[in-house]
Amino acid sequence: MNKVNTRALSVLILVGIALLGIGFYIVRYIMFGDDWASAPFNATVFSRGVLAVGTITDRNGVILANVEDGKREFADNADVRRSTLHVVGDKDGNIGTGALSVFAPELMGFNLITGSYSVTSTGRQISLTIDSRLNTEALRALDGRRGAVLVSNYLTGEILCMVSSPTFDPADPPDNVDTPAFEGVYVNRAIQSAFTPGSTFKLATAAAAIEQVPRVFTREFECTGELVTARGTVTCPRVHGTLDFERGMQVSCNIVYGELAIEMGADVMARYAERFSLSGRTVISGITTASGNFEKASPNSADLAWSGVGQFTNTVCPATMLRFVGAIANEGNAVELSFRERSRMSAVLPSRTERIMDRTTALSLNDMIRVDNRQSFPGLEIHAKSGTAQVGGGRDPHAWYVGYITNENYPLSFVVIVENGGGGTAEASPIANRVLQRAISG
């Protein structure tokens, strides 16, 4: 009888272990089944490591990638192919942030019941929020220079334009990308890189000062061209004389914002940089962006002052900057960014938002960065900040231009960066104008 009981117990233990194993597998399958199915060794949907099913279109129905006769094909137009390389991906999967990689489970039609099997074996079609016309215009405006251009709807979070340069034609890739002309070509600079922000960071310093410095709008500052601190000196390109907080933004005075950074202190500055995600990351359609950086410099130091004007060791990802300026336009609410069109069911729901600054702060910033230059930006109700970010090493500064427009029916925020391009106003703002003009022209 004892032997029977022992054997029965052993069987129950074995059954229990088997059930636990099956349960563990089922849980893992539910959690990671789409990753398993979208691995390149799945011959059902991959051919020589390339996803061989699924169609990708832009927001207007332009085919950006499809499959013909079992081969991956791209858009008919070469300029469209080159300008959408980093949002679509390449044949060899070297661009991990492209839709061919990120949305592989959806393209193959994966579900928990049938896996990657489909009756037609052609996969599914997904639409991106990208407007290929804007991407093409942005790449032409960059004119071979390294950098990135982003445009989004700051009310919905839809990214309409995302271009990274250098690029290549995915239908005719270069034999060798290990040359200076293609340096970093597999990197989507819009979301995978972080750059010294220069004076664009003064927007964050200004927001912090509005909320932390009493009567900051009535303060007067004196710019003699330099700010001598206990630990070094901060310089300003021009002697602005006596000026107030708002005028300091208009002329981008380093002394005004350097003084404010020292007054608020490194802890406050770091807290606001984190609150705005400028020192951290954000997530775009499941992709985690590159991290920015804000280092806490010593009190009363030139380094702390320089951090307040976007120098020192500051770095910011263009995509997180886009989210930040979009929040200013949206009265302090940062909308979750996406470059994948939402499904019919989710499209009726409001976009996910996060309040990152007080409404009154955003409205004040909105007034401070209004651009009244009809000649340079005809027809655009533009609010913007330029940046000329010094990078050292004898290299030219990065040129930034960031902001948004408030034209009726065009709630668009934008970020332009030209690596080692020179002055932000001279080099980056014409690119922004060109792309925005294309956007409002229909």
C-alpha positions in Angstrom: 0.0 0.0 0.0 2.9 2.3 0.9 4.5 1.6 -2.6 1.2 2.5 -4.3 0.9 5.7 -2.4 4.5 6.6 -3.1 4.1 5.9 -6.8 0.9 7.9 -6.9 2.6 10.8 -5.2 5.5 10.6 -7.7 3.1 10.7 -10.6 1.3 13.7 -9.2 4.6 15.5 -8.7 5.6 14.7 -12.3 2.2 15.9 -13.6 2.5 19.0 -11.5 5.9 19.7 -12.9 4.6 19.1 -16.5 1.7 21.5 -15.9 4.0 24.1 -14.5 6.2 23.7 -17.5 3.3 24.0 -19.9 2.0 27.0 -18.0 5.4 28.7 -18.1 5.6 28.1 -21.8 2.1 29.5 -22.4 2.9 32.6 -20.4 6.2 33.0 -22.3 4.4 32.5 -25.6 1.8 35.1 -24.8 4.5 37.6 -23.8 7.2 36.9 -26.4 5.5 34.9 -29.2 5.6 37.8 -31.6 9.3 38.2 -31.0 9.9 34.6 -31.7 7.9 34.6 -34.8 9.6 37.8 -36.1 13.1 36.4 -35.7 15.0 36.2 -39.0 15.3 32.4 -38.8 11.5 32.0 -39.3 11.5 30.8 -42.9 7.8 31.1 -43.2 8.0 34.9 -43.4 11.7 35.6 -43.9 13.8 35.0 -46.9 17.6 35.2 -46.3 17.0 37.2 -43.2 14.7 39.7 -44.9 11.0 40.0 -44.0 9.2 38.7 -47.2 5.6 39.7 -46.3 3.7 42.8 -45.6 3.1 46.2 -47.1 4.0 49.6 -45.7 2.3 52.9 -46.9 2.6 56.5 -45.8 -0.4 58.4 -44.5 -1.6 59.2 -48.0 -1.5 55.6 -49.2 1.8 55.9 -51.1 3.5 52.4 -51.0 6.8 52.7 -49.2 7.6 48.9 -49.1 5.9 45.8 -50.4 6.7 42.4 -51.7 6.6 41.3 -55.4 7.4 37.8 -56.5 8.7 37.0 -53.1 11.2 39.9 -53.1 11.2 43.0 -50.9 10.5 46.2 -53.0 10.4 49.8 -52.1 8.7 53.0 -53.3 8.8 53.8 -57.0 10.4 57.2 -56.6 14.1 57.2 -55.6 13.8 60.5 -53.6 10.9 58.9 -51.6 13.0 55.8 -51.0 16.0 57.7 -49.8 14.0 60.1 -47.6 12.1 57.3 -45.9 15.0 54.9 -45.4 15.2 55.4 -41.7 11.4 55.1 -41.0 10.9 52.1 -43.3 14.2 50.2 -43.0 16.5 48.4 -45.4 16.6 44.9 -47.0 19.3 43.7 -44.7 17.7 44.8 -41.4 20.7 47.1 -40.5 18.3 49.9 -39.5 16.7 48.5 -36.4 14.3 51.5 -35.9 12.7 51.0 -39.3 9.1 49.8 -39.7 10.2 46.5 -41.3 11.9 45.6 -38.0 9.8 47.3 -35.4 6.4 46.3 -36.8 7.4 42.9 -38.2 4.8 41.0 -36.1 2.0 43.2 -37.5 3.3 43.0 -41.0 3.4 39.2 -40.9 -0.1 39.1 -39.3 1.0 37.3 -36.2 -1.6 36.2 -33.6 -1.6 33.8 -30.7 -3.8 31.2 -32.5 -2.2 30.9 -36.0 1.2 32.4 -35.3 2.7 33.9 -38.4 0.6 31.7 -40.8 -1.7 33.5 -43.2 -4.0 32.1 -45.8 -2.7 34.4 -48.6 0.9 34.3 -47.3 1.3 38.0 -48.2 1.1 39.4 -44.7 -0.7 42.6 -43.7 -0.6 46.3 -44.6 0.2 48.9 -42.1 0.2 52.7 -42.6 2.6 55.1 -41.1 1.8 58.7 -40.1 4.7 59.9 -42.3 3.9 62.1 -45.3 6.4 61.0 -47.9 6.1 64.5 -49.6 7.4 66.2 -46.4 10.2 63.7 -46.0 11.3 64.2 -49.6 11.2 68.0 -49.1 13.2 67.8 -45.9 15.9 65.6 -47.5 16.2 68.0 -50.4 16.5 70.9 -48.0 19.3 69.2 -46.0 21.1 69.0 -49.3 23.5 66.3 -48.4 24.3 67.7 -44.9 24.2 65.5 -41.9 21.3 66.0 -39.5 17.7 65.3 -38.9 14.3 66.9 -39.5 11.1 66.2 -37.5 7.6 67.5 -37.8 4.6 66.3 -35.7 1.1 67.2 -34.9 1.4 68.5 -31.4 -2.3 67.7 -30.6 -2.3 64.1 -31.7 1.4 63.2 -31.5 1.5 61.9 -35.1 5.0 62.3 -36.7 4.5 63.6 -40.2 8.1 64.0 -41.2 11.2 62.1 -39.9 14.3 62.3 -41.9 17.9 61.4 -41.1 20.9 62.2 -43.2 23.2 60.7 -44.5 21.0 58.1 -46.2 21.0 55.8 -49.3 18.6 54.2 -51.7 17.4 50.9 -50.2 16.6 49.6 -53.7 20.3 50.2 -54.7 22.4 50.1 -51.5 26.0 51.1 -51.6 28.6 48.4 -51.8 30.6 50.0 -49.0 29.2 52.2 -46.3 32.5 52.4 -44.4 33.4 55.7 -46.0 33.1 59.3 -44.7 30.1 60.0 -46.9 28.1 57.2 -45.2 29.4 57.6 -41.6 26.6 56.6 -39.2 24.2 55.9 -42.1 22.4 53.1 -40.2 21.6 55.5 -37.3 18.3 57.3 -37.3 19.7 60.6 -36.0 16.1 61.8 -35.2 15.6 59.3 -32.4 18.9 57.4 -31.9 21.3 60.3 -31.3 21.7 63.1 -28.8 23.4 66.4 -29.5 24.6 69.5 -27.7 21.4 71.6 -27.7 22.9 75.1 -27.5 20.5 78.0 -27.0 17.4 75.8 -27.7 17.9 74.6 -24.1 17.1 78.2 -22.9 13.5 77.3 -23.4 13.9 74.8 -20.5 15.8 77.3 -18.4 13.1 79.9 -19.0 10.4 77.5 -18.1 12.1 76.7 -14.8 12.7 80.4 -14.1 9.1 81.3 -14.7 8.1 78.8 -12.1 11.0 79.2 -9.6 12.3 82.7 -9.7 10.0 85.3 -8.1 9.0 88.3 -10.3 11.4 87.1 -13.1 9.5 89.1 -15.7 10.2 92.4 -13.9 13.9 91.7 -13.3 16.6 93.6 -15.1 19.9 92.0 -16.2 23.1 93.6 -17.3 25.0 92.0 -20.2 28.5 93.3 -20.6 29.5 90.4 -22.8 30.7 88.3 -20.0 29.6 86.8 -16.7 32.5 86.3 -14.2 31.7 83.6 -11.6 33.7 82.2 -8.7 34.8 79.4 -11.0 35.3 80.7 -14.5 33.8 83.1 -17.0 30.8 82.9 -19.3 30.8 84.9 -22.5 28.0 86.3 -24.7 28.5 86.9 -28.5 27.2 90.5 -28.1 27.0 93.2 -25.4 23.3 93.6 -24.9 23.4 96.1 -22.0 20.4 96.4 -19.8 17.6 94.0 -20.7 14.7 92.1 -19.1 13.9 88.4 -19.1 11.8 88.4 -22.3 14.3 90.5 -24.2 16.9 88.0 -23.0 15.1 85.3 -24.9 14.6 87.4 -28.0 18.3 88.2 -28.4 19.3 84.8 -26.9 21.5 86.4 -24.2 23.9 83.9 -22.5 24.3 86.2 -19.5 20.6 86.3 -18.6 20.1 82.6 -18.7 23.5 81.8 -17.2 22.7 84.0 -14.2 19.3 82.4 -13.8 20.8 78.9 -13.9 23.3 79.8 -11.2 20.5 81.4 -9.1 18.2 78.3 -9.4 21.0 75.9 -8.8 22.0 72.6 -10.3 19.4 70.5 -8.5 16.5 72.6 -9.8 17.9 72.7 -13.3 18.4 68.9 -13.3 14.9 68.4 -12.0 13.4 70.4 -14.9 15.6 68.8 -17.5 14.3 65.4 -16.3 10.7 66.6 -16.0 10.8 67.7 -19.7 12.6 64.4 -20.6 15.4 66.4 -22.2 18.0 64.6 -20.0 16.2 61.3 -20.4 14.4 59.2 -23.0 10.9 58.9 -24.5 9.2 56.1 -26.4 8.0 56.4 -30.0 5.9 53.5 -31.3 7.7 51.1 -29.1 11.2 52.5 -29.8 13.1 54.0 -26.9 15.0 57.1 -28.0 18.6 58.0 -27.2 19.1 59.5 -23.8 20.0 63.1 -23.2 22.3 64.3 -20.5 22.3 67.1 -17.9 25.2 67.1 -15.5 25.0 68.9 -12.2 27.8 71.4 -12.2 29.3 73.0 -9.1 27.4 75.9 -7.4 28.3 79.4 -8.6 30.4 78.0 -11.4 30.7 78.9 -15.1 29.9 75.3 -15.9 26.5 75.7 -14.2 25.9 78.9 -16.1 26.9 77.2 -19.4 24.5 74.3 -18.7 21.7 76.9 -18.4 22.4 78.1 -22.0 22.6 74.5 -23.4 26.4 74.0 -23.3 28.7 72.3 -20.8 28.0 68.6 -21.1 24.3 69.0 -22.1 22.9 66.7 -24.8 19.4 66.3 -26.1 17.8 63.8 -28.5 15.9 65.6 -31.3 12.8 63.5 -30.7 12.6 64.5 -27.0 13.1 68.2 -28.1 10.1 67.7 -30.5 8.0 66.4 -27.6 9.1 69.4 -25.4 8.3 72.2 -27.9 5.0 70.4 -28.8 4.1 70.7 -25.1 4.7 74.4 -25.1 2.4 74.7 -28.1 -0.2 72.4 -26.4 -0.4 74.6 -23.2 2.0 72.4 -21.2 0.7 69.0 -22.3 3.2 66.6 -24.0 1.5 64.2 -26.3 2.9 60.7 -26.9 4.7 60.6 -30.2 4.1 58.0 -32.9 4.9 57.2 -36.5 2.4 54.4 -36.8 -1.2 55.2 -37.6 -3.5 54.0 -34.9 -6.1 51.3 -35.6 -9.7 52.3 -36.1 -10.7 51.4 -32.5 -7.8 53.3 -30.9 -8.1 56.3 -33.2 -11.4 57.3 -31.5 -9.6 57.5 -28.2 -7.6 60.7 -27.2 -3.9 60.5 -27.5 -1.9 59.9 -24.3 -0.7 63.1 -22.8 1.4 64.1 -19.8 1.4 67.6 -18.3 5.0 68.6 -18.0 4.6 72.3 -17.3 2.0 74.7 -15.9 -0.4 76.1 -18.5 0.6 79.7 -17.5 4.3 78.8 -18.0 3.6 77.4 -21.5 1.5 80.5 -22.5 4.3 82.8 -21.3 6.9 80.9 -23.3 4.6 81.0 -26.3 4.6 84.8 -26.2 8.3 85.0 -25.6 9.2 83.0 -28.8 6.8 84.4 -31.2 8.7 85.2 -34.5 7.6 88.3 -36.3 9.5 87.8 -39.6 7.0 87.6 -42.5 9.8 87.8 -45.0 11.7 84.7 -43.8 8.5 82.7 -42.9 5.7 84.0 -45.2 2.3 82.8 -44.2 3.5 81.1 -41.0 2.4 81.9 -37.5 5.7 80.7 -36.1 7.0 80.4 -32.6 10.6 79.2 -32.5 14.1 79.2 -30.9 17.4 78.9 -32.7 20.5 77.3 -31.4 24.1 77.4 -32.3 25.7 74.7 -30.3 29.4 74.8 -29.8 31.0 71.4 -29.9 34.7 72.1 -29.7 37.6 70.3 -31.4 37.8 73.0 -34.1 34.5 71.8 -35.5 31.7 74.1 -36.6 28.7 74.3 -34.2 25.5 72.3 -34.6 22.7 74.4 -36.1 19.3 74.0 -34.4 15.9 75.5 -35.1 12.9 74.2 -33.0 9.4 75.4 -32.4 5.9 75.2 -33.8 3.3 77.0 -35.9 -0.2 77.9 -34.9 -1.8 78.3 -38.4 -5.4 77.2 -38.4 -5.7 73.5 -39.2 -1.9 73.1 -38.9 -0.9 72.4 -35.3 2.7 71.4 -36.2 5.8 71.3 -34.1 9.2 70.8 -35.6 12.9 70.2 -34.9 15.8 70.7 -37.4 19.4 70.0 -36.6 22.3 70.3 -39.0 25.4 68.7 -37.6 28.4 71.1 -37.7 26.2 73.3 -39.8 27.0 76.7 -38.3 24.4 79.2 -37.1 21.0 78.0 -36.3 19.1 80.9 -37.7 21.1 81.0 -40.9 21.4 77.3 -41.6 18.5 75.4 -39.9 15.6 77.9 -40.0 15.4 77.9 -43.9 15.0 74.1 -43.8 12.2 74.4 -41.3 10.5 77.0 -43.4 10.7 75.0 -46.5 9.2 71.8 -44.9 6.4 73.8 -43.2 5.5 75.6 -46.4 5.2 72.3 -48.0 3.0 71.1 -45.2 0.5 73.9 -45.4 0.4 74.0 -49.2 -1.4 70.6 -49.2 
